[in-house]
């Protein structure tokens, strides 16, 4: 996740990431719950959370690995959405929530596609509340991000060109919600650009028919979501 960073900076970044994740998880988990899964006393977790101390690199790596596991992230998102009555927009407008899911998705993409900072991929998304998520993922991975058909004013168009998908490029779509309409829109626009869709990552997947999922699988497109 810490691509193209020096060793010393990477160690510090991991320690900061661990504390930020703990603060985010504390919104929906008791210290006793986190202590149980992390093997760290609640009193020590409280000191991390309050900023009275920072975990060493080894402990920080363990914290990040456990908190970004499938089980914990799914539980985090489920609890957050339950509190927000399923409002995915409000969920993503919370910076701590955004950091958790973008870190999780980034780790998944690194593991599956071997992204190493010099990758050929681009992140694409649609012009809705998916943009903050896609932007955060792209930043973490050191990849460019392209918004499909963004709404741009005439004055802005005069000042700069709007990025578009390069012909023949490989792209990974990142969306907040993957539904039938989103799947259709993504595949059509990426095909029009004569690019290749390699993967789709989302927080939620809803109303996506089995035939669409099968078509993605046959085409070699990897599809995963935090919650099914």
Secondary structure, 3 states (H helix, E strand, C coil): CCCCCCHHHHHHHHHHHHHHHHHHHCCCCCHHHHHHHHCCCHHHHHHHHCCCCCCCHHHHHHHHHHHCCHHHHHHHHHHHHHHCCCCHHHHHCCHHHHHHHHHHHHHHHHHHHCCCCCCCCEEEEECCCCHHHHHHHHHHHCCCEEEECCCCCHHHHHHCCCCCCCCCCEEEEEEEEECHHHHHHHHHHHHHCCCEEEEEEEEEECCCCHHHHHHHHHCCCEEEEEEC
